[in-house]
Amino acid sequence: MIKTIGVAGLGLIGGSIAKAIHQYTDCVLLGCDTDGQVLSRALGEGVLSAALTPDRLAECDLVIAALYPEATVAYVTRNRSRFRKGGIVMDCGGVKGVVCGPLEQVAREEGFHFIGGHPMAGIERSGYANAFPGLFQGASLILTPYPDTPPSCLDDIWELAQKLGFGHLQPSTPQEHDHIIAYTSQLAHVVSCAYVGSPSAPDFEGFSAGSFKDMTRVAKLNEEMWTELFLENQDALVREIDTLVEELAAFAYVIRRGDRENLKNMLKRARMIKESIDKDC
């Protein structure tokens, strides 16, 4: 059973996790952030019981590293001997291979359980000021445990996640996660950024019933974080970009030729795929 939790990193995700734990559970919550003002605010608001210092990591049944992937590896490695033996350490990053790979042996040698995690939730704004406890209502939580991870650890995390509002647990492997997330998340951000690169973008006002805003919403992103995520999953992401370029080229070809029949068939195929996807959601 998880009674004491540490959250390292109080940005949008970490801050929302902390606020949700504070509001929806009776767990003791410790937290830390590189920004002293953010930490002071979280303490002042009563979201945290106390600051999470290295010497208090051993008090935590669960430590959640809500950091960028490279920072997560550095944080866990730096504090490897301080985590509770038999305790759980989970990350929240958008790529899993670069995190779960290096930390597998670290966790095994030090006697704690590391589990890759990815909350499928977010908004266009970042930082603790925009964090809120309801962010995860109905969201999916992806977990990428190692083959020898005790089932009890997953049960404990899912029990907590349900209290925070998560509606679906999706088990995966780091490799499967990074392959699929390149399409479902990273490609969408690339497309959105490329789309607003058109010289026509500033002239949309009054000419969109919402599709322009839908397509460009995630271009309002944290460029530092997404640069790291893209480059840490570059092979899978570039494959998806190349596939999209081929699809766009096919559309350009039939439109340029005025090929009504093939264009109609391509649009019909896209509609049918979308309808099939929606049925599975």
ZAFIZA-296797 format. One line per field, with one value per residue: residue in one letter; z negated, x, y negated of N, C-alpha, C in turn; residue number from 1. Coordinates in Angstrom, 1 decimal. Example, Ala and Ser with C-alpha at 12.3 -4.5 7.8 and 13.67 -1.06 7.14 Angstrom:
<nodes>
residuo: (A S)
nc3: (-7.8 -7.1)
nc1: (13.2 12.8)
nc2: (5.7 2.2)
cac3: (-7.8 -7.1)
cac1: (12.3 13.7)
cac2: (4.5 1.1)
cc3: (-7.8 -7.9)
cc1: (13.2 12.9)
cc2: (3.3 0.0)
num: (1 2)
</nodes>
This chain:
<nodes>
residuo: (M I K T I G V A G L G L I G G S I A K A I H Q Y T D C V L L G C D T D G Q V L S R A L G E G V L S A A L T P D R L A E C D L V I A A L Y P E A T V A Y V T R N R S R F R K G G I V M D C G G V K G V V C G P L E Q V A R E E G F H F I G G H P M A G I E R S G Y A N A F P G L F Q G A S L I L T P Y P D T P P S C L D D I W E L A Q K L G F G H L Q P S T P Q E H D H I I A Y T S Q L A H V V S C A Y V G S P S A P D F E G F S A G S F K D M T R V A K L N E E M W T E L F L E N Q D A L V R E I D T L V E E L A A F A Y V I R R G D R E N L K N M L K R A R M I K E S I D K D C)
nc3: (0.0 0.8 -1.0 -1.6 0.6 3.0 5.1 7.7 9.4 10.4 12.5 15.1 15.3 13.0 11.1 11.3 10.6 8.0 6.8 7.3 5.7 3.2 3.0 3.5 2.0 -1.1 -1.5 -2.6 -1.3 0.3 2.0 4.7 6.6 9.1 9.3 6.9 6.1 7.1 5.5 3.0 3.3 3.6 1.1 -0.5 0.2 -0.9 0.5 0.5 -2.1 -3.0 -1.9 0.6 -0.1 0.7 -1.5 -2.4 -0.7 -1.2 -2.8 -1.2 0.2 2.9 5.5 7.7 10.7 12.3 14.6 17.4 19.8 19.9 17.6 15.7 15.8 14.8 12.3 10.9 11.1 9.7 7.2 6.5 4.4 2.3 2.5 1.2 0.2 2.0 2.6 5.0 8.0 10.4 13.6 15.7 18.3 21.9 23.6 23.5 24.0 23.7 21.0 19.5 20.3 19.4 16.6 15.7 14.7 12.7 10.9 10.2 9.0 6.8 5.4 5.6 7.3 10.6 12.7 15.9 16.8 18.3 18.3 20.1 20.7 20.8 21.4 23.4 22.1 19.7 16.7 13.1 12.3 14.0 13.4 12.4 10.3 11.6 14.0 14.9 15.2 16.3 18.0 19.8 18.4 19.2 18.6 18.4 17.3 16.2 17.2 14.8 12.8 9.8 9.7 7.6 7.4 9.7 9.1 6.9 7.9 9.8 8.2 6.8 9.0 10.0 7.9 8.5 10.7 13.2 15.9 17.4 17.6 19.4 20.3 21.5 23.5 23.4 26.0 27.7 26.8 27.6 30.3 31.0 29.8 31.3 33.5 32.5 30.8 31.1 33.9 34.4 33.1 34.6 37.2 36.6 36.0 38.4 40.0 39.1 40.1 42.6 44.8 45.0 42.5 40.6 41.6 41.0 39.6 39.4 41.4 40.7 39.4 37.1 37.6 38.3 35.8 34.4 35.7 35.2 32.5 30.8 31.5 29.8 27.8 25.5 26.4 25.6 24.1 26.1 28.2 27.0 26.6 29.3 30.5 28.9 29.8 32.4 34.7 34.9 35.1 37.4 39.3 39.2 40.1 42.7 43.8 43.7 45.4 47.8 48.1 48.3 50.6 52.4 52.4 53.3 55.9 57.2 57.0 58.4 60.9 61.4 60.9 60.3 59.6 58.3 56.2 54.8 53.9 52.3 50.2 49.3 48.3 46.2 44.6 43.8 42.4 40.3 39.1 38.3 36.4 34.5 33.6 32.0 29.9)
nc1: (0.8 0.5 1.6 3.2 4.4 6.7 7.3 9.1 9.8 7.7 6.1 3.7 2.6 3.8 3.0 0.2 -0.2 0.7 -1.2 -3.5 -3.1 -3.0 -5.6 -7.3 -6.5 -5.2 -2.6 0.8 2.7 5.6 7.7 9.7 11.5 13.4 13.0 12.9 10.9 8.6 8.5 8.3 5.7 4.1 4.4 3.5 0.8 -0.1 -0.1 2.0 3.4 6.0 9.3 10.9 13.8 17.1 17.8 15.3 14.2 14.1 11.9 9.7 7.2 6.6 8.2 7.7 9.0 8.7 10.0 12.0 13.1 16.0 16.8 15.4 16.8 19.2 18.5 17.5 19.7 21.6 20.6 20.4 21.1 19.5 16.8 13.9 14.3 12.7 10.8 9.0 9.8 8.7 8.5 7.4 7.7 7.6 8.8 10.1 12.1 14.7 14.8 13.9 15.7 18.4 17.9 17.2 19.1 20.2 18.1 17.7 20.1 20.1 17.8 15.2 12.1 11.7 9.4 8.3 6.3 3.5 1.4 -1.4 -2.3 -2.8 -2.3 -2.2 -0.7 2.0 3.8 3.7 1.8 -0.2 -1.1 -3.5 -5.8 -7.7 -6.7 -6.3 -8.7 -10.4 -8.4 -5.9 -3.4 -0.2 1.8 5.1 6.4 9.2 9.9 10.1 8.9 7.1 3.7 2.2 3.3 2.3 -0.4 -0.6 0.1 -1.9 -4.2 -3.7 -3.7 -6.3 -7.6 -6.7 -8.1 -7.6 -8.8 -8.2 -5.9 -3.0 -1.0 2.3 5.3 8.6 9.5 7.3 5.7 7.2 7.1 4.4 3.6 5.0 3.5 0.8 1.1 3.6 4.0 1.7 2.2 4.4 3.2 1.3 3.0 4.4 2.2 1.4 3.5 2.9 2.7 0.1 -1.1 -1.5 -3.8 -6.2 -8.5 -12.0 -12.3 -12.4 -14.2 -13.4 -11.6 -9.0 -8.1 -8.2 -6.3 -4.0 -3.7 -1.8 0.6 1.3 3.5 5.9 9.0 11.5 11.1 9.8 11.7 13.7 12.2 11.5 14.0 14.9 13.4 13.8 14.1 11.7 9.9 10.7 10.2 7.4 6.9 8.0 6.1 3.8 4.5 4.6 1.9 0.7 2.0 0.8 -1.9 -1.4 -0.7 -2.9 -4.8 -3.5 -3.6 -6.2 -7.7 -10.5 -11.9 -10.0 -9.2 -11.6 -11.9 -9.6 -10.3 -12.6 -11.6 -10.0 -12.0 -13.4 -11.4 -11.1 -13.7 -13.7 -11.6 -12.8 -14.9 -13.5 -12.6)
nc2: (1.2 -2.2 -4.9 -7.1 -9.5 -10.8 -13.5 -14.5 -17.3 -19.8 -20.7 -21.1 -18.4 -17.0 -18.9 -18.7 -16.1 -16.2 -18.0 -16.5 -14.2 -15.5 -16.4 -14.2 -12.0 -10.6 -10.5 -11.0 -13.7 -14.5 -16.9 -18.3 -20.8 -22.4 -25.1 -27.3 -29.1 -27.9 -25.6 -26.7 -27.9 -25.6 -24.4 -26.5 -26.6 -24.3 -22.0 -20.2 -18.2 -18.4 -19.4 -17.4 -16.1 -14.7 -13.0 -12.2 -10.5 -7.8 -7.5 -7.3 -5.4 -5.4 -7.1 -9.6 -10.6 -13.4 -14.6 -15.8 -13.3 -12.8 -14.1 -12.6 -10.1 -11.0 -12.0 -9.7 -8.0 -9.4 -9.4 -6.8 -5.0 -5.9 -5.4 -3.7 -0.4 2.1 0.3 -1.9 -3.5 -5.7 -7.1 -9.9 -10.5 -11.3 -9.5 -6.2 -4.2 -5.4 -5.9 -3.7 -1.7 -2.4 -2.5 0.0 1.9 0.3 0.1 2.8 3.5 1.8 2.5 1.5 0.9 -0.1 -1.6 -2.4 -5.2 -6.9 -9.4 -10.0 -12.8 -16.3 -19.9 -22.9 -24.7 -25.2 -24.4 -24.8 -26.7 -26.4 -23.9 -21.5 -19.6 -18.0 -17.2 -14.6 -13.2 -10.5 -9.8 -7.9 -5.8 -4.8 -2.1 -0.7 1.8 3.9 7.3 8.8 7.3 7.0 8.0 6.8 4.3 3.0 3.1 1.5 -1.0 -1.4 -1.4 -3.8 -5.5 -5.4 -6.8 -9.3 -9.9 -8.7 -6.7 -4.5 -1.8 -1.1 1.4 1.8 2.2 0.6 0.3 0.8 -1.3 -3.6 -3.4 -3.5 -6.0 -7.8 -8.1 -8.7 -10.9 -12.5 -12.9 -14.3 -16.8 -17.6 -17.9 -19.9 -22.1 -22.4 -23.0 -25.6 -27.0 -27.9 -30.7 -31.6 -31.3 -33.5 -34.7 -33.4 -34.2 -34.3 -32.6 -30.0 -27.2 -26.1 -24.0 -24.9 -25.9 -23.5 -22.0 -23.4 -23.6 -22.1 -23.2 -25.2 -24.8 -23.4 -24.1 -23.3 -20.8 -19.2 -19.2 -17.5 -15.2 -14.5 -14.0 -11.9 -9.9 -9.5 -7.7 -6.2 -8.4 -9.8 -7.8 -7.9 -10.5 -10.4 -8.6 -10.1 -12.2 -10.9 -10.2 -12.8 -13.6 -11.9 -12.8 -15.4 -14.8 -13.6 -15.7 -17.7 -16.6 -16.7 -14.4 -13.2 -10.7 -9.0 -10.8 -11.0 -8.3 -8.1 -10.0 -8.7 -6.4 -7.4 -8.5 -6.1 -4.8 -6.5 -6.4 -3.7 -3.8 -5.5 -3.9 -2.1 -3.6)
cac3: (0.0 0.9 -2.0 -1.4 2.0 3.3 6.5 8.2 10.6 10.1 13.7 15.4 14.9 11.6 10.2 11.3 9.8 6.5 6.4 7.2 4.5 2.1 3.0 3.6 1.2 -2.4 -1.5 -2.9 0.0 0.3 3.4 4.9 7.9 9.2 9.1 5.5 6.0 7.3 4.3 1.9 3.5 3.3 -0.4 -1.1 0.5 -1.6 1.4 0.0 -3.5 -3.2 -0.8 0.8 0.0 0.9 -2.7 -2.7 0.4 -1.8 -3.5 -0.2 0.8 4.3 5.9 9.1 11.3 13.3 15.2 18.8 19.8 19.5 16.2 14.9 15.7 14.0 10.9 10.3 11.0 8.7 5.8 6.6 3.1 1.3 2.6 0.2 0.7 2.3 3.0 6.4 8.6 11.7 14.3 16.4 19.6 23.2 24.3 22.5 24.2 23.2 19.6 18.9 20.6 18.5 15.2 15.3 13.9 11.5 9.9 9.8 8.1 5.5 4.7 5.8 8.6 11.5 13.7 16.8 16.8 19.2 18.2 21.4 20.4 20.9 22.0 24.2 21.1 18.9 15.4 11.9 12.2 14.8 13.0 11.6 9.9 12.5 15.3 15.3 15.2 17.5 18.9 19.8 17.9 19.8 17.7 19.1 16.3 16.7 17.0 13.4 11.9 9.1 9.9 6.5 7.6 10.6 8.4 6.0 8.8 10.4 7.1 6.6 10.3 10.0 7.0 9.1 11.8 14.4 16.3 18.1 17.5 20.7 20.2 22.8 23.4 23.9 27.5 28.3 26.4 28.4 31.7 31.1 29.4 32.4 34.4 31.8 30.2 31.6 35.2 34.3 32.8 35.8 38.2 36.1 36.1 39.8 40.5 38.8 40.8 43.9 44.8 44.9 41.2 39.9 42.3 40.9 38.8 40.1 42.5 40.1 38.4 36.0 38.1 38.2 34.4 34.0 36.3 34.7 31.0 30.0 31.9 28.7 27.0 24.8 27.4 25.0 23.9 27.3 28.9 26.4 26.9 30.7 30.8 28.2 30.5 33.8 35.7 35.0 35.5 38.8 40.1 39.3 40.9 44.1 44.3 43.9 46.6 48.9 48.2 48.8 52.0 53.2 52.5 54.3 57.3 57.8 57.1 59.5 62.2 61.5 60.9 59.4 59.1 57.3 55.1 54.1 53.3 51.2 49.2 48.7 47.5 45.0 43.8 43.3 41.4 39.1 38.5 37.7 35.2 33.5 32.9 31.0 28.8)
cac1: (0.0 1.3 1.2 4.0 4.8 7.5 7.1 10.3 9.4 6.4 5.6 2.3 2.3 4.1 2.2 -1.1 -0.2 0.8 -2.5 -4.5 -2.8 -3.4 -7.1 -8.1 -6.0 -4.7 -1.1 1.8 3.2 6.8 8.0 10.9 11.6 14.6 12.6 12.6 9.6 7.5 8.5 7.7 4.3 3.4 4.4 2.6 -0.6 -0.4 -0.2 3.1 3.6 7.3 10.2 11.5 15.2 17.6 17.8 14.0 13.7 13.8 10.6 8.7 6.8 6.6 8.7 7.3 10.0 8.0 11.1 12.4 13.7 17.4 16.8 15.0 17.9 20.3 18.0 17.4 21.0 22.3 20.0 20.1 21.2 18.7 15.4 13.6 14.5 11.4 9.9 8.7 10.1 8.0 8.7 6.2 8.1 6.9 9.5 10.4 13.3 15.9 14.7 13.8 16.9 19.5 17.6 16.8 20.2 20.3 17.0 18.0 21.3 19.8 16.7 13.9 11.4 11.5 8.4 8.1 4.9 3.2 0.0 -1.8 -3.0 -2.0 -2.9 -1.2 0.1 2.9 4.2 2.9 0.7 -1.3 -1.4 -4.8 -6.0 -8.6 -6.1 -6.2 -10.0 -10.8 -7.2 -5.2 -2.0 0.6 2.9 6.0 7.2 10.1 9.2 10.2 8.3 6.1 2.3 1.7 3.7 1.4 -1.7 -0.5 0.1 -3.2 -5.1 -3.5 -4.1 -7.8 -8.0 -6.3 -9.0 -7.3 -9.9 -7.7 -4.5 -2.6 0.4 3.1 6.8 9.2 9.7 5.9 5.3 7.8 6.7 3.0 3.5 5.6 2.3 -0.4 1.4 4.7 3.7 0.6 2.9 5.2 2.3 0.8 4.1 4.6 1.0 1.4 4.6 2.5 2.5 -1.3 -1.6 -2.1 -5.0 -7.3 -9.6 -13.2 -12.3 -12.4 -15.2 -12.8 -10.6 -7.7 -7.7 -8.0 -5.0 -2.8 -3.7 -0.6 1.8 1.6 4.2 7.2 10.0 12.7 10.8 9.5 13.0 14.3 11.3 11.6 15.3 15.1 12.6 14.0 13.9 10.2 9.2 11.1 9.4 6.0 6.9 8.1 4.9 2.9 4.9 4.1 0.4 0.5 2.4 -0.3 -3.0 -1.0 -0.6 -4.3 -5.4 -2.8 -4.0 -7.7 -8.2 -11.7 -12.2 -9.0 -9.3 -12.8 -11.6 -8.7 -11.1 -13.5 -10.7 -9.7 -13.3 -13.7 -10.4 -11.5 -14.9 -13.3 -10.9 -13.8 -15.6 -12.6 -12.3)
cac2: (0.0 -3.5 -5.9 -8.3 -9.7 -11.9 -14.0 -15.3 -18.1 -20.3 -21.4 -20.8 -17.0 -16.8 -19.7 -18.2 -14.9 -16.6 -18.6 -15.5 -13.4 -16.3 -16.6 -13.0 -10.9 -11.0 -10.2 -12.1 -14.0 -15.3 -17.3 -19.1 -21.4 -23.2 -26.4 -27.5 -29.8 -26.9 -24.7 -27.6 -28.0 -24.3 -24.3 -27.5 -26.2 -23.1 -20.8 -19.4 -18.1 -18.9 -19.3 -16.1 -16.2 -13.4 -12.1 -11.7 -9.6 -6.4 -7.5 -7.2 -4.1 -5.7 -8.4 -9.9 -11.6 -14.1 -15.3 -15.4 -11.9 -12.8 -14.5 -11.5 -9.2 -11.6 -12.0 -8.3 -7.4 -10.2 -9.1 -5.3 -4.3 -6.6 -5.0 -2.7 1.0 2.6 -0.8 -2.0 -4.7 -5.8 -8.3 -10.4 -11.1 -10.9 -8.4 -5.2 -3.4 -6.0 -5.9 -2.3 -0.9 -2.7 -2.4 1.4 2.4 -0.5 0.5 4.2 3.5 1.1 3.2 0.8 1.2 -1.2 -1.4 -3.5 -5.6 -8.0 -9.9 -10.6 -14.0 -17.6 -21.1 -23.7 -25.5 -24.4 -24.9 -24.6 -27.7 -25.9 -22.5 -21.4 -18.2 -17.3 -17.0 -13.2 -12.6 -9.7 -9.7 -6.6 -5.7 -3.8 -1.6 0.2 2.5 4.9 8.6 9.3 6.4 7.7 7.5 6.0 2.9 2.4 3.0 0.3 -2.2 -1.5 -1.8 -5.3 -6.2 -5.5 -7.9 -10.6 -10.2 -7.9 -5.8 -3.3 -1.4 -0.5 1.9 1.8 2.3 -0.6 0.3 0.6 -2.7 -4.7 -3.2 -4.0 -7.4 -8.6 -8.4 -9.3 -12.2 -13.3 -13.3 -15.4 -18.0 -18.0 -18.4 -21.2 -23.1 -22.6 -23.7 -27.0 -27.6 -28.5 -32.2 -31.8 -31.1 -34.7 -35.2 -32.5 -34.7 -34.5 -31.6 -28.7 -26.9 -25.4 -23.1 -25.5 -25.9 -22.1 -21.5 -24.2 -23.7 -21.7 -24.0 -26.0 -23.8 -23.7 -23.7 -22.6 -19.5 -18.5 -18.9 -16.3 -14.0 -14.1 -13.5 -10.7 -8.9 -10.0 -6.7 -6.0 -9.6 -10.0 -6.9 -8.4 -11.7 -10.0 -8.0 -11.2 -13.0 -10.1 -10.4 -14.1 -13.7 -11.2 -13.8 -16.5 -14.2 -13.4 -17.0 -18.4 -16.0 -16.7 -13.0 -13.2 -9.4 -8.6 -11.6 -10.6 -7.1 -8.4 -10.6 -7.7 -5.5 -8.1 -8.5 -4.8 -4.5 -7.4 -5.8 -2.5 -4.2 -6.0 -2.8 -1.4 -4.5)
cc3: (0.0 -0.1 -1.9 0.0 2.1 4.8 6.8 9.5 10.5 11.3 13.9 14.9 13.5 10.7 10.1 10.5 8.3 6.1 6.4 6.0 3.3 1.9 2.8 2.7 -0.2 -2.6 -2.0 -1.6 -0.2 1.8 3.5 6.4 7.9 9.1 7.6 5.2 6.1 6.0 3.1 2.0 3.2 1.8 -1.0 -0.9 -0.2 -0.7 1.0 -1.5 -3.9 -1.9 -0.7 1.0 0.2 -0.3 -3.1 -1.7 -0.2 -2.5 -2.5 0.3 2.4 4.5 7.4 9.7 12.5 14.0 16.7 18.7 19.3 18.0 15.3 14.7 14.7 12.5 10.2 10.1 9.8 7.3 5.7 5.2 2.0 1.4 1.6 0.9 0.8 2.7 4.5 6.8 10.0 12.3 15.1 17.8 20.8 24.0 23.2 22.7 23.5 21.7 19.0 19.1 19.6 17.0 14.8 14.4 12.6 10.4 9.4 8.7 6.8 4.8 4.7 7.1 9.4 12.5 14.6 16.8 17.7 19.1 19.5 21.2 20.5 21.5 22.7 23.3 20.2 17.6 14.3 11.8 13.0 14.4 12.2 11.4 10.8 13.8 15.8 15.3 16.4 18.4 18.8 19.2 18.5 18.8 18.5 18.1 17.0 16.5 15.6 12.4 11.2 9.4 8.9 6.7 8.6 10.0 7.6 6.8 9.4 9.4 6.8 7.8 10.4 9.1 7.6 10.3 13.1 14.6 17.0 17.9 18.8 20.5 21.5 22.5 23.8 25.4 28.2 28.0 27.3 29.8 31.9 30.8 30.4 33.3 33.6 31.2 30.9 33.0 35.3 34.0 34.0 36.9 37.8 36.3 37.6 40.4 40.3 39.5 42.2 43.8 44.7 43.5 40.5 40.5 42.1 40.3 39.8 41.2 42.0 39.2 37.3 36.4 38.0 36.7 33.9 34.5 35.7 33.2 30.4 30.6 30.8 27.6 26.3 25.7 26.8 24.7 25.1 28.2 28.3 26.7 28.4 31.0 30.1 28.8 32.0 34.9 36.0 35.5 37.0 39.7 40.3 40.2 42.4 44.6 44.6 45.2 47.8 49.2 48.7 50.2 52.9 53.4 53.5 55.7 57.9 57.9 58.3 60.8 62.4 61.5 59.9 58.8 58.0 56.0 54.2 53.3 52.1 50.0 48.5 47.9 46.2 44.0 43.1 42.2 40.1 38.4 37.8 36.4 34.1 32.8 31.9 29.9 27.7)
cc1: (0.9 0.7 1.9 4.6 5.7 7.3 8.3 10.0 8.0 5.9 4.1 1.9 2.5 3.3 0.8 -1.2 -0.2 -0.6 -3.6 -4.3 -3.2 -4.9 -7.8 -7.6 -5.6 -3.3 -0.3 2.5 4.4 7.1 9.2 10.8 12.8 14.3 12.1 11.3 8.4 7.4 7.9 6.2 3.5 3.4 3.5 1.1 -1.0 -0.5 0.9 3.1 5.0 8.1 10.8 13.0 15.8 17.6 16.4 13.4 13.3 12.5 9.5 8.4 6.8 7.2 8.4 8.3 9.2 9.0 11.2 13.1 15.2 17.6 16.4 16.1 18.9 19.8 18.0 18.8 21.8 21.8 19.8 20.2 20.3 17.2 15.2 13.7 13.0 10.4 9.8 9.1 9.5 8.3 7.4 6.5 7.4 7.6 10.0 11.7 14.6 15.9 14.7 15.0 18.0 19.2 17.3 17.9 20.4 19.3 17.3 19.1 21.0 18.6 15.4 13.3 11.2 10.4 8.2 6.6 4.7 1.8 -0.4 -2.8 -2.2 -2.8 -1.9 -0.3 0.9 3.2 3.2 1.7 -0.5 -1.8 -2.7 -5.1 -6.9 -8.0 -6.3 -7.6 -10.3 -9.6 -6.7 -3.8 -1.3 1.7 3.7 6.9 8.2 9.4 9.1 9.6 7.1 4.7 1.8 2.1 2.7 0.0 -1.7 -0.6 -1.3 -4.3 -5.0 -4.0 -5.6 -8.3 -7.7 -7.2 -8.7 -8.4 -9.4 -6.2 -4.1 -1.1 1.0 4.5 7.4 9.2 8.3 5.4 5.9 7.4 5.3 2.9 4.1 4.4 1.2 -0.1 2.5 4.5 2.7 1.3 3.8 4.3 1.7 1.8 4.3 3.4 1.0 2.6 4.2 2.3 1.0 -1.9 -2.2 -3.4 -6.3 -8.6 -10.8 -13.3 -12.2 -13.5 -14.7 -11.7 -9.2 -7.2 -7.4 -6.6 -3.8 -2.7 -2.4 0.7 2.2 2.2 5.4 8.3 11.2 12.3 10.5 10.7 13.6 13.5 11.5 12.9 15.6 14.3 12.7 13.7 12.4 9.5 9.5 10.3 8.0 5.9 7.1 6.9 3.9 3.2 4.5 2.6 0.1 0.9 1.4 -1.5 -2.7 -1.1 -2.0 -5.0 -4.8 -3.3 -5.5 -8.4 -9.3 -11.9 -11.3 -9.0 -10.5 -12.6 -10.6 -9.4 -12.0 -12.7 -10.4 -10.9 -13.5 -12.7 -10.8 -12.7 -14.6 -12.5 -11.8 -14.6 -14.8 -12.3 -13.2)
cc2: (-1.3 -4.5 -7.2 -8.4 -10.9 -12.2 -14.9 -16.0 -18.5 -21.1 -21.0 -19.4 -16.7 -17.6 -19.2 -16.9 -15.2 -17.1 -17.5 -14.6 -14.2 -16.3 -15.3 -11.9 -11.5 -10.6 -11.4 -12.4 -15.0 -15.7 -18.2 -19.7 -22.2 -24.7 -26.6 -28.2 -28.8 -26.0 -25.5 -27.7 -26.8 -24.1 -25.2 -27.2 -25.0 -21.9 -19.8 -19.4 -18.7 -18.8 -17.9 -16.3 -14.8 -12.4 -11.7 -10.8 -8.2 -6.4 -7.2 -5.8 -4.2 -7.1 -8.5 -11.0 -12.2 -15.1 -15.0 -14.0 -11.9 -13.2 -13.4 -10.5 -9.7 -11.6 -10.7 -7.8 -8.1 -9.8 -7.6 -4.6 -4.8 -6.1 -3.8 -1.3 1.6 1.5 -0.9 -3.4 -4.7 -7.1 -8.7 -10.9 -10.5 -9.9 -7.5 -4.5 -4.1 -6.1 -4.5 -1.5 -1.1 -2.4 -0.9 2.0 1.7 -0.1 1.9 4.2 2.8 1.6 2.4 1.2 0.0 -0.8 -2.6 -3.9 -6.8 -8.4 -10.5 -11.7 -15.2 -18.7 -21.9 -24.5 -24.7 -25.1 -24.7 -25.5 -27.2 -24.4 -22.5 -19.9 -17.4 -17.0 -15.5 -12.5 -11.8 -9.4 -8.3 -6.8 -4.6 -3.4 -0.6 0.9 3.4 6.3 9.1 8.3 7.1 7.2 6.6 4.5 2.2 2.2 1.7 -1.0 -2.4 -1.9 -3.3 -6.0 -6.4 -6.6 -9.2 -10.9 -9.4 -6.9 -4.6 -3.1 -0.7 0.0 1.9 2.1 0.9 -0.8 0.1 -0.8 -3.7 -4.6 -3.8 -5.5 -8.3 -9.0 -9.2 -10.6 -13.0 -13.8 -14.4 -16.8 -18.5 -18.6 -19.8 -22.4 -23.4 -23.4 -25.2 -27.7 -28.2 -30.0 -32.5 -31.8 -32.4 -35.2 -34.3 -33.1 -34.9 -33.4 -30.2 -28.4 -26.1 -24.4 -23.6 -25.5 -24.4 -21.6 -22.2 -24.2 -23.3 -22.3 -24.9 -25.1 -24.3 -23.2 -22.9 -21.1 -18.7 -18.3 -17.6 -15.1 -13.5 -13.4 -12.2 -9.5 -9.1 -9.0 -6.5 -7.2 -9.9 -9.1 -7.4 -9.6 -11.3 -9.4 -9.1 -12.0 -12.2 -10.2 -11.8 -14.3 -13.0 -12.1 -14.9 -16.0 -14.2 -14.7 -17.8 -17.9 -16.2 -15.4 -12.8 -11.8 -8.9 -9.5 -11.3 -9.3 -7.2 -9.0 -9.6 -6.8 -6.1 -8.2 -7.2 -4.4 -5.3 -6.8 -4.5 -2.8 -4.7 -4.9 -2.1 -2.3 -4.3)
num: (1 2 3 4 5 6 7 8 9 10 11 12 13 14 15 16 17 18 19 20 21 22 23 24 25 26 27 28 29 30 31 32 33 34 35 36 37 38 39 40 41 42 43 44 45 46 47 48 49 50 51 52 53 54 55 56 57 58 59 60 61 62 63 64 65 66 67 68 69 70 71 72 73 74 75 76 77 78 79 80 81 82 83 84 85 86 87 88 89 90 91 92 93 94 95 96 97 98 99 100 101 102 103 104 105 106 107 108 109 110 111 112 113 114 115 116 117 118 119 120 121 122 123 124 125 126 127 128 129 130 131 132 133 134 135 136 137 138 139 140 141 142 143 144 145 146 147 148 149 150 151 152 153 154 155 156 157 158 159 160 161 162 163 164 165 166 167 168 169 170 171 172 173 174 175 176 177 178 179 180 181 182 183 184 185 186 187 188 189 190 191 192 193 194 195 196 197 198 199 200 201 202 203 204 205 206 207 208 209 210 211 212 213 214 215 216 217 218 219 220 221 222 223 224 225 226 227 228 229 230 231 232 233 234 235 236 237 238 239 240 241 242 243 244 245 246 247 248 249 250 251 252 253 254 255 256 257 258 259 260 261 262 263 264 265 266 267 268 269 270 271 272 273 274 275 276 277 278 279 280 281)
</nodes>
